[in-house]
Amino acid sequence: MKYPIFAQRMARVQPNAIGELLRMGADPAIISFAGGYPDGTLFPSRALSEIFAELAGQHGAQSLQYTVSDGAPALREQIAARLVKTQGAACSASDVLVLQGSQQGLDLVGKLLIDPGDTVITESPSFLGAFIAFAPCEPRYRGVRMDENGMDMDHMEAVLKDTPRAKFIYTIPEFQNPTGVCLSLPRRQRLIELANAHGIFILEDTAYWDVRFAGEALPSLKSLDTQGRVIQLGSFSKILAPGLRIGWVTAAPEIIAKLGLLKLAADTQCSTLNMAAISAYLARHDIEAHIDVLRGAYRRKKELMLDTMRRSFPQEVSFTDPEGGLFTWLTFPQGFDAEAFMRARMLGEAKVAYVPGASFYPEAQEANHARVNYSGQSDERIVAGMTALGRVLKDELARRA
């Protein structure tokens, strides 16, 4: 049955091959490197269990009640204080809006800024979840090419000059999803200069900011902002647990006020209980020590995966070597279709899943890439999965030679 009453925007909200492949990868028989999962064995489960029991028990009348829409005041204070400490960004509790994960921030910023036909400038490739969030607002996209130092600022300048209806630039400066690369300091500085010169907002997604396990920390775009143009998203998903679904946005007061109205319309508030639990965890436990444990674990997993790739993969396949985050980005030879190869051989023969790279591109798709997550699987499954992927890749490329 057809439903002609659906809004026109729903034409942009469609299932895609990625969802199907992720469902296939959820099979226990499949070693899936597709999801952006942190390591569940590292969640502070005991500490959170004790906190939840206390909050739902003796403090239930408060922690199970409604609260203010912009987020629990104590948690907003803690988030602001940590941003000042870790990023040097000027931030107070009034600059923070608590969200249902940073994904909600993508949705709210899209609603705030995008009219149908407006252009969003993104990295190319960029986070698939951002495209999904922005789609109902009916934007156009312009992609900026990338290298090992992030977005090419000469290309960014050309895109800005050629795109008068651009509303904002969406970027993940740290350990970008999907490539794992980091935007260099000179390019960060030039990006701020270009945004100021062209009067455009920057949406900075810092989901992976804390998960740096090599190299030196770089200043956030928010800390470099001189005109209130940077809207910054953050999340507890990668440093505590994604199931808590708590993130935040910080921006100039007028922007926060407008986003707060959209948040109120969308869901009234985040979970009072989950906000109280995170606030109690931050007050009672050393989150920086916990993050250090995560960094060490993810460094080891990344090195194990890449060492296995170096031993097992054909020379024609390259991959990024990130200094943090959760992903590496594979590049296959030109003409290689990563999705078709996964369907035809990897899922059946090797029982291995990844995310094909084509859907990460905002404009012309490139089929010869894949995103691989190293944080979510055990050491044994990392080695087994990457060895199997390498074996089938060598066979496939030899057949094509």
NULOMAR-939194 format. One record per residue (C-alpha): residue number from 1; x, y, z; residue in three letters. Coordinates in nm, 4 decimals, decimal comma. Example, Ala and Ser with C-alpha at 12.3 -4.5 7.8 and 13.67 -1.06 7.14 Angstrom:
! NULOMAR-939194
<1 <1,2300 -0,4500 0,7800> "ALA">
<2 <1,3670 -0,1060 0,7140> "SER">
***
This chain:
! NULOMAR-939194
<1 <0,0000 0,0000 0,0000> "MET">
<2 <0,1242 0,3492 -0,0830> "LYS">
<3 <0,0829 0,6360 0,1612> "TYR">
<4 <0,0754 0,9684 -0,0288> "PRO">
<5 <0,0474 1,1605 0,2991> "ILE">
<6 <0,4145 1,1102 0,3788> "PHE">
<7 <0,6171 1,4315 0,3716> "ALA">
<8 <0,8452 1,4880 0,0744> "GLN">
<9 <1,1483 1,4762 0,3053> "ARG">
<10 <1,0891 1,1031 0,3544> "MET">
<11 <1,2148 1,0463 0,0018> "ALA">
<12 <1,5613 1,1200 0,1447> "ARG">
<13 <1,5186 0,8797 0,4381> "VAL">
<14 <1,5815 0,5383 0,2893> "GLN">
<15 <1,7265 0,2038 0,3976> "PRO">
<16 <2,0699 0,1363 0,2581> "ASN">
<17 <2,2976 -0,1576 0,1938> "ALA">
<18 <2,4991 -0,0802 0,5043> "ILE">
<19 <2,2086 -0,1634 0,7351> "GLY">
<20 <2,1625 -0,5006 0,5677> "GLU">
<21 <2,5319 -0,5791 0,5854> "LEU">
<22 <2,5480 -0,4834 0,9521> "LEU">
<23 <2,2591 -0,7189 1,0248> "ARG">
<24 <2,4399 -0,9962 0,8415> "MET">
<25 <2,7516 -0,9161 1,0407> "GLY">
<26 <2,5567 -0,9557 1,3660> "ALA">
<27 <2,5517 -1,3341 1,3080> "ASP">
<28 <2,7589 -1,4916 1,5891> "PRO">
<29 <2,9360 -1,7016 1,3275> "ALA">
<30 <3,0635 -1,3836 1,1610> "ILE">
<31 <3,3689 -1,1971 1,2913> "ILE">
<32 <3,2339 -0,8465 1,2446> "SER">
<33 <3,4604 -0,5427 1,2256> "PHE">
<34 <3,1690 -0,3356 1,0957> "ALA">
<35 <3,0274 -0,1609 1,4018> "GLY">
<36 <3,1944 0,1329 1,5746> "GLY">
<37 <3,1925 -0,0528 1,9037> "TYR">
<38 <3,4195 0,0207 2,1975> "PRO">
<39 <3,5449 -0,2787 2,3958> "ASP">
<40 <3,2589 -0,3830 2,6228> "GLY">
<41 <3,4934 -0,5612 2,8627> "THR">
<42 <3,6384 -0,2211 2,9544> "LEU">
<43 <3,3122 -0,0557 3,0586> "PHE">
<44 <3,3228 0,0469 3,4282> "PRO">
<45 <3,0327 -0,1902 3,4922> "SER">
<46 <3,0866 -0,2493 3,8633> "ARG">
<47 <3,1159 0,1182 3,9491> "ALA">
<48 <2,8102 0,2055 3,7410> "LEU">
<49 <2,6123 -0,0848 3,8856> "SER">
<50 <2,6706 0,0423 4,2392> "GLU">
<51 <2,5783 0,3962 4,1380> "ILE">
<52 <2,2586 0,2919 3,9596> "PHE">
<53 <2,1486 0,0807 4,2565> "ALA">
<54 <2,1947 0,3741 4,4902> "GLU">
<55 <2,0261 0,6257 4,2612> "LEU">
<56 <1,7271 0,4066 4,1815> "ALA">
<57 <1,6956 0,3041 4,5454> "GLY">
<58 <1,7483 0,5644 4,8133> "GLN">
<59 <1,7500 0,8559 4,5657> "HIS">
<60 <1,4786 0,7238 4,3346> "GLY">
<61 <1,2319 1,0040 4,3983> "ALA">
<62 <1,4801 1,2473 4,2447> "GLN">
<63 <1,6774 1,0422 3,9917> "SER">
<64 <1,3651 0,8847 3,8388> "LEU">
<65 <1,1779 1,2153 3,8108> "GLN">
<66 <1,1600 1,4687 3,5274> "TYR">
<67 <1,4358 1,7279 3,5177> "THR">
<68 <1,5269 2,0369 3,3180> "VAL">
<69 <1,5383 2,0017 2,9405> "SER">
<70 <1,8920 2,1308 2,8895> "ASP">
<71 <2,0402 1,8667 3,1184> "GLY">
<72 <2,1139 1,8060 3,4858> "ALA">
<73 <2,2896 2,1197 3,6170> "PRO">
<74 <2,5630 1,9251 3,7987> "ALA">
<75 <2,6489 1,7262 3,4870> "LEU">
<76 <2,6612 2,0383 3,2708> "ARG">
<77 <2,9032 2,1924 3,5210> "GLU">
<78 <3,1213 1,8824 3,5084> "GLN">
<79 <3,1225 1,8679 3,1290> "ILE">
<80 <3,2154 2,2362 3,1035> "ALA">
<81 <3,4938 2,1999 3,3621> "ALA">
<82 <3,6391 1,9027 3,1782> "ARG">
<83 <3,6325 2,0843 2,8430> "LEU">
<84 <3,8239 2,3718 2,9998> "VAL">
<85 <4,0753 2,1305 3,1514> "LYS">
<86 <4,1312 1,8996 2,8529> "THR">
<87 <4,0847 2,1386 2,5602> "GLN">
<88 <4,1471 2,4833 2,7020> "GLY">
<89 <3,8155 2,5901 2,5531> "ALA">
<90 <3,6266 2,8795 2,7105> "ALA">
<91 <3,3157 2,7047 2,8395> "CYS">
<92 <3,0668 2,7301 3,1247> "SER">
<93 <2,7644 2,5210 3,2183> "ALA">
<94 <2,5342 2,7662 3,0380> "SER">
<95 <2,7206 2,6863 2,7130> "ASP">
<96 <2,6401 2,3129 2,7397> "VAL">
<97 <2,3282 2,1260 2,6285> "LEU">
<98 <2,3080 1,7565 2,7229> "VAL">
<99 <2,2001 1,5256 2,4397> "LEU">
<100 <2,0929 1,1702 2,3644> "GLN">
<101 <2,4427 1,0959 2,2388> "GLY">
<102 <2,6209 1,3202 1,9942> "SER">
<103 <2,4085 1,1681 1,7165> "GLN">
<104 <2,1184 1,3783 1,8440> "GLN">
<105 <2,3388 1,6820 1,8047> "GLY">
<106 <2,3778 1,6067 1,4346> "LEU">
<107 <1,9999 1,5885 1,4015> "ASP">
<108 <1,9379 1,9113 1,5953> "LEU">
<109 <2,2071 2,1114 1,4153> "VAL">
<110 <2,0666 1,9932 1,0829> "GLY">
<111 <1,7220 2,1170 1,1841> "LYS">
<112 <1,8673 2,4443 1,3070> "LEU">
<113 <2,0731 2,5348 1,0016> "LEU">
<114 <1,9632 2,3450 0,6902> "ILE">
<115 <1,6888 2,4571 0,4549> "ASP">
<116 <1,6080 2,2294 0,1585> "PRO">
<117 <1,8733 2,2825 -0,1065> "GLY">
<118 <2,1353 2,4280 0,1280> "ASP">
<119 <2,4826 2,2795 0,1050> "THR">
<120 <2,6746 2,1041 0,3810> "VAL">
<121 <3,0493 2,0763 0,3292> "ILE">
<122 <3,2059 1,7577 0,4662> "THR">
<123 <3,5218 1,5587 0,4525> "GLU">
<124 <3,5304 1,3090 0,1702> "SER">
<125 <3,4790 1,0420 0,2959> "PRO">
<126 <3,2805 1,1339 0,6084> "SER">
<127 <3,0680 0,9797 0,8842> "PHE">
<128 <2,7709 0,7903 0,7404> "LEU">
<129 <2,5641 0,8660 1,0513> "GLY">
<130 <2,5877 1,2379 0,9771> "ALA">
<131 <2,4412 1,1880 0,6299> "PHE">
<132 <2,1578 0,9869 0,7844> "ILE">
<133 <2,0908 1,2614 1,0413> "ALA">
<134 <2,0953 1,5455 0,7899> "PHE">
<135 <1,8929 1,3657 0,5192> "ALA">
<136 <1,5410 1,4726 0,6358> "PRO">
<137 <1,6513 1,8374 0,6023> "CYS">
<138 <1,7169 1,7797 0,2297> "GLU">
<139 <2,0679 1,9223 0,1941> "PRO">
<140 <2,3135 1,9057 -0,0890> "ARG">
<141 <2,6738 1,8073 -0,0179> "TYR">
<142 <3,0199 1,9140 -0,1245> "ARG">
<143 <3,3087 1,6933 -0,0278> "GLY">
<144 <3,6618 1,8110 0,0495> "VAL">
<145 <3,9401 1,5706 -0,0396> "ARG">
<146 <4,1625 1,4330 0,2335> "MET">
<147 <4,5129 1,3040 0,2854> "ASP">
<148 <4,7122 1,1834 0,5852> "GLU">
<149 <4,6774 1,5314 0,7447> "ASN">
<150 <4,3011 1,5596 0,7070> "GLY">
<151 <4,1084 1,7947 0,4792> "MET">
<152 <4,2999 1,9739 0,2050> "ASP">
<153 <4,2527 2,3432 0,2868> "MET">
<154 <4,3306 2,4621 -0,0661> "ASP">
<155 <4,0447 2,2461 -0,1855> "HIS">
<156 <3,8303 2,3721 0,1039> "MET">
<157 <3,8908 2,7311 -0,0049> "GLU">
<158 <3,7933 2,6486 -0,3634> "ALA">
<159 <3,4757 2,4719 -0,2471> "VAL">
<160 <3,3768 2,7668 -0,0272> "LEU">
<161 <3,4249 3,0133 -0,3132> "LYS">
<162 <3,2169 2,7921 -0,5414> "ASP">
<163 <2,9347 2,7188 -0,2945> "THR">
<164 <2,7367 3,0314 -0,1984> "PRO">
<165 <2,4612 2,8350 -0,0203> "ARG">
<166 <2,6933 2,6444 0,2088> "ALA">
<167 <2,5562 2,6529 0,5654> "LYS">
<168 <2,8253 2,4767 0,7642> "PHE">
<169 <3,1320 2,2563 0,7503> "ILE">
<170 <3,1020 1,9212 0,9258> "TYR">
<171 <3,4308 1,7713 1,0417> "THR">
<172 <3,5739 1,5080 1,2750> "ILE">
<173 <3,9241 1,6476 1,3378> "PRO">
<174 <4,0460 1,3654 1,5653> "GLU">
<175 <4,0804 1,0117 1,4257> "PHE">
<176 <3,8167 1,0739 1,1677> "GLN">
<177 <3,5387 0,8267 1,1057> "ASN">
<178 <3,5936 0,6420 0,8746> "PRO">
<179 <3,9607 0,7029 0,7875> "THR">
<180 <4,1239 0,7415 1,1307> "GLY">
<181 <4,3315 1,0428 1,0193> "VAL">
<182 <4,3828 1,3603 1,2221> "CYS">
<183 <4,3507 1,7202 1,0999> "LEU">
<184 <4,6904 1,8880 1,1396> "SER">
<185 <4,7382 2,2059 1,3433> "LEU">
<186 <4,8165 2,4318 1,0434> "PRO">
<187 <4,5021 2,3070 0,8706> "ARG">
<188 <4,2930 2,3627 1,1838> "ARG">
<189 <4,4148 2,7206 1,1999> "GLN">
<190 <4,3448 2,7787 0,8332> "ARG">
<191 <4,0000 2,6213 0,8623> "LEU">
<192 <3,9086 2,8743 1,1307> "ILE">
<193 <4,0410 3,1562 0,9108> "GLU">
<194 <3,8376 3,0355 0,6126> "LEU">
<195 <3,5209 2,9986 0,8196> "ALA">
<196 <3,5607 3,3529 0,9487> "ASN">
<197 <3,6295 3,4909 0,6019> "ALA">
<198 <3,3262 3,3191 0,4475> "HIS">
<199 <3,0905 3,3632 0,7435> "GLY">
<200 <3,0180 2,9923 0,7799> "ILE">
<201 <2,9674 2,7678 1,0839> "PHE">
<202 <3,1840 2,4676 1,1684> "ILE">
<203 <3,0260 2,1612 1,3267> "LEU">
<204 <3,3105 1,9894 1,5140> "GLU">
<205 <3,2445 1,6277 1,6122> "ASP">
<206 <3,4812 1,5269 1,8942> "THR">
<207 <3,3495 1,1737 1,9542> "ALA">
<208 <3,7055 1,0351 1,9486> "TYR">
<209 <3,8882 1,3275 2,1105> "TRP">
<210 <3,9866 1,1387 2,4258> "ASP">
<211 <4,0904 0,8174 2,2544> "VAL">
<212 <4,4387 0,9366 2,1538> "ARG">
<213 <4,7050 0,6756 2,2176> "PHE">
<214 <4,9982 0,8172 2,0184> "ALA">
<215 <5,1294 1,1586 1,9137> "GLY">
<216 <5,0609 1,4923 2,0756> "GLU">
<217 <4,7162 1,6322 2,1477> "ALA">
<218 <4,6125 1,9168 1,9177> "LEU">
<219 <4,3884 2,2110 2,0088> "PRO">
<220 <4,0226 2,1611 1,9322> "SER">
<221 <3,8596 2,3836 1,6744> "LEU">
<222 <3,6391 2,5156 1,9543> "LYS">
<223 <3,9457 2,6337 2,1462> "SER">
<224 <4,0710 2,8136 1,8315> "LEU">
<225 <3,7350 2,9766 1,7596> "ASP">
<226 <3,7436 3,3577 1,7702> "THR">
<227 <3,3954 3,4456 1,6419> "GLN">
<228 <3,1603 3,1879 1,7925> "GLY">
<229 <3,1386 2,9912 1,4685> "ARG">
<230 <3,2251 2,6461 1,6080> "VAL">
<231 <2,9487 2,4180 1,7327> "ILE">
<232 <3,1157 2,1277 1,9137> "GLN">
<233 <2,9652 1,7846 1,9792> "LEU">
<234 <3,0968 1,5433 2,2407> "GLY">
<235 <2,9963 1,2087 2,3872> "SER">
<236 <3,0448 0,9692 2,6762> "PHE">
<237 <2,9904 0,6736 2,4420> "SER">
<238 <3,3573 0,6057 2,3737> "LYS">
<239 <3,4882 0,6852 2,7236> "ILE">
<240 <3,2186 0,5326 2,9469> "LEU">
<241 <2,9513 0,3292 2,7662> "ALA">
<242 <2,7446 0,3923 2,4519> "PRO">
<243 <2,4312 0,2399 2,6057> "GLY">
<244 <2,4033 0,5373 2,8407> "LEU">
<245 <2,3223 0,7523 2,5347> "ARG">
<246 <2,4551 1,0743 2,6831> "ILE">
<247 <2,6452 1,3367 2,4861> "GLY">
<248 <2,6548 1,7129 2,4679> "TRP">
<249 <2,6847 2,0166 2,2457> "VAL">
<250 <2,8604 2,3401 2,3321> "THR">
<251 <2,8293 2,6581 2,1276> "ALA">
<252 <2,7635 3,0305 2,1455> "ALA">
<253 <2,4700 3,1263 2,3732> "PRO">
<254 <2,2238 3,2067 2,0926> "GLU">
<255 <2,2929 2,8732 1,9243> "ILE">
<256 <2,2589 2,6768 2,2486> "ILE">
<257 <1,9268 2,8487 2,3181> "ALA">
<258 <1,7891 2,7531 1,9759> "LYS">
<259 <1,9174 2,3968 2,0021> "LEU">
<260 <1,7565 2,3755 2,3451> "GLY">
<261 <1,4178 2,4572 2,1939> "LEU">
<262 <1,4649 2,1849 1,9332> "LEU">
<263 <1,5742 1,9410 2,2037> "LYS">
<264 <1,2611 2,0194 2,4063> "LEU">
<265 <1,0436 1,9528 2,1023> "ALA">
<266 <1,2237 1,6280 2,0201> "ALA">
<267 <1,2281 1,4437 2,3529> "ASP">
<268 <1,1791 1,6878 2,6458> "THR">
<269 <1,4983 1,5707 2,8191> "GLN">
<270 <1,7608 1,3000 2,8459> "CYS">
<271 <1,7239 1,0249 3,1046> "SER">
<272 <1,7412 1,1773 3,4525> "THR">
<273 <1,8789 0,8494 3,5866> "LEU">
<274 <2,1555 0,8187 3,3278> "ASN">
<275 <2,2615 1,1818 3,3709> "MET">
<276 <2,2719 1,1373 3,7489> "ALA">
<277 <2,4753 0,8178 3,7125> "ALA">
<278 <2,7375 0,9819 3,4919> "ILE">
<279 <2,7549 1,2825 3,7219> "SER">
<280 <2,8077 1,0539 4,0223> "ALA">
<281 <3,0745 0,8571 3,8340> "TYR">
<282 <3,2623 1,1763 3,7470> "LEU">
<283 <3,2432 1,2917 4,1095> "ALA">
<284 <3,3554 0,9636 4,2658> "ARG">
<285 <3,5935 0,8079 4,0160> "HIS">
<286 <3,8970 0,9163 3,8163> "ASP">
<287 <3,7715 0,9188 3,4595> "ILE">
<288 <4,1147 1,0227 3,3297> "GLU">
<289 <4,2663 0,7054 3,4766> "ALA">
<290 <3,9879 0,5034 3,3143> "HIS">
<291 <4,0561 0,6722 2,9785> "ILE">
<292 <4,4259 0,5875 3,0127> "ASP">
<293 <4,3274 0,2207 3,0391> "VAL">
<294 <4,1176 0,2546 2,7229> "LEU">
<295 <4,4032 0,4203 2,5382> "ARG">
<296 <4,6448 0,1418 2,6261> "GLY">
<297 <4,3991 -0,1278 2,5242> "ALA">
<298 <4,3090 0,0344 2,1931> "TYR">
<299 <4,6726 0,1029 2,1076> "ARG">
<300 <4,7496 -0,2655 2,1557> "ARG">
<301 <4,4466 -0,3779 1,9535> "LYS">
<302 <4,5302 -0,1397 1,6700> "LYS">
<303 <4,8908 -0,2573 1,6584> "GLU">
<304 <4,7808 -0,6217 1,6650> "LEU">
<305 <4,5395 -0,5642 1,3771> "MET">
<306 <4,7863 -0,3718 1,1632> "LEU">
<307 <5,0682 -0,6200 1,2299> "ASP">
<308 <4,8351 -0,8995 1,1191> "THR">
<309 <4,7418 -0,7023 0,8076> "MET">
<310 <5,1093 -0,6469 0,7231> "ARG">
<311 <5,1729 -1,0209 0,7441> "ARG">
<312 <4,8540 -1,1347 0,5726> "SER">
<313 <4,7378 -0,8756 0,3213> "PHE">
<314 <4,8482 -0,8509 -0,0415> "PRO">
<315 <5,0754 -0,5554 -0,1147> "GLN">
<316 <4,8083 -0,3976 -0,3358> "GLU">
<317 <4,5927 -0,3230 -0,0285> "VAL">
<318 <4,6860 -0,0259 0,1928> "SER">
<319 <4,5484 0,0935 0,5266> "PHE">
<320 <4,5776 0,3926 0,7576> "THR">
<321 <4,7773 0,3826 1,0820> "ASP">
<322 <4,5752 0,6008 1,3215> "PRO">
<323 <4,7106 0,7593 1,6398> "GLU">
<324 <4,3762 0,7114 1,8136> "GLY">
<325 <4,0090 0,6374 1,7655> "GLY">
<326 <3,8510 0,3073 1,6689> "LEU">
<327 <3,9036 0,2591 1,2938> "PHE">
<328 <4,1447 0,1943 1,0126> "THR">
<329 <4,0564 0,2589 0,6478> "TRP">
<330 <4,1383 0,0039 0,3806> "LEU">
<331 <4,2074 0,0980 0,0189> "THR">
<332 <4,1864 -0,1750 -0,2429> "PHE">
<333 <4,3070 -0,1473 -0,6046> "PRO">
<334 <4,1126 0,0737 -0,8442> "GLN">
<335 <3,8113 -0,1085 -0,9836> "GLY">
<336 <3,7741 -0,3312 -0,6774> "PHE">
<337 <3,4201 -0,3280 -0,5353> "ASP">
<338 <3,4494 -0,3854 -0,1587> "ALA">
<339 <3,0767 -0,4430 -0,1106> "GLU">
<340 <3,0449 -0,6941 -0,3934> "ALA">
<341 <3,3549 -0,8778 -0,2698> "PHE">
<342 <3,2151 -0,8935 0,0828> "MET">
<343 <2,8823 -1,0318 -0,0364> "ARG">
<344 <3,0319 -1,2777 -0,2816> "ALA">
<345 <3,3186 -1,4155 -0,0752> "ARG">
<346 <3,3960 -1,2709 0,2682> "MET">
<347 <3,0697 -1,3437 0,4484> "LEU">
<348 <3,0389 -1,6954 0,3099> "GLY">
<349 <3,3989 -1,8169 0,2907> "GLU">
<350 <3,5844 -1,6233 0,5588> "ALA">
<351 <3,2946 -1,5303 0,7890> "LYS">
<352 <3,4288 -1,1736 0,8151> "VAL">
<353 <3,2349 -0,8455 0,7890> "ALA">
<354 <3,3462 -0,4840 0,7459> "TYR">
<355 <3,1699 -0,1682 0,6273> "VAL">
<356 <3,2163 -0,1080 0,2534> "PRO">
<357 <3,3392 0,2434 0,1929> "GLY">
<358 <3,1195 0,3747 -0,0891> "ALA">
<359 <2,8421 0,5120 0,1336> "SER">
<360 <3,0842 0,7298 0,3293> "PHE">
<361 <3,1274 0,9619 0,0312> "TYR">
<362 <2,9124 1,2757 0,0078> "PRO">
<363 <2,9302 1,3015 -0,3704> "GLU">
<364 <3,0912 1,0561 -0,6132> "ALA">
<365 <3,1216 0,7236 -0,4338> "GLN">
<366 <3,4437 0,5246 -0,4321> "GLU">
<367 <3,3802 0,1518 -0,4055> "ALA">
<368 <3,7389 0,0389 -0,3397> "ASN">
<369 <3,7502 0,1161 0,0327> "HIS">
<370 <3,6307 -0,0324 0,3615> "ALA">
<371 <3,6142 0,0769 0,7247> "ARG">
<372 <3,7440 -0,1700 0,9826> "VAL">
<373 <3,6966 -0,1398 1,3592> "ASN">
<374 <3,9749 -0,2732 1,5837> "TYR">
<375 <3,8347 -0,1904 1,9281> "SER">
<376 <3,5321 -0,4170 1,9511> "GLY">
<377 <3,6750 -0,7662 1,8982> "GLN">
<378 <3,9019 -0,9879 2,1088> "SER">
<379 <4,2673 -1,0351 2,0209> "ASP">
<380 <4,1981 -1,3855 1,8943> "GLU">
<381 <3,9183 -1,2738 1,6640> "ARG">
<382 <4,1246 -0,9804 1,5353> "ILE">
<383 <4,4020 -1,2169 1,4287> "VAL">
<384 <4,1633 -1,4791 1,2898> "ALA">
<385 <3,9527 -1,2246 1,1033> "GLY">
<386 <4,2367 -1,0269 0,9480> "MET">
<387 <4,4213 -1,3459 0,8526> "THR">
<388 <4,1102 -1,4803 0,6815> "ALA">
<389 <4,0484 -1,1475 0,5051> "LEU">
<390 <4,4056 -1,1432 0,3801> "GLY">
<391 <4,3876 -1,5010 0,2550> "ARG">
<392 <4,0712 -1,4439 0,0515> "VAL">
<393 <4,1975 -1,1062 -0,0755> "LEU">
<394 <4,5181 -1,2664 -0,2057> "LYS">
<395 <4,3153 -1,5322 -0,3831> "ASP">
<396 <4,0722 -1,2784 -0,5300> "GLU">
<397 <4,3452 -1,0453 -0,6605> "LEU">
<398 <4,5400 -1,3401 -0,8026> "ALA">
<399 <4,2312 -1,4508 -0,9944> "ARG">
<400 <4,1979 -1,1028 -1,1417> "ARG">
<401 <4,5645 -1,0703 -1,2394> "ALA">
***
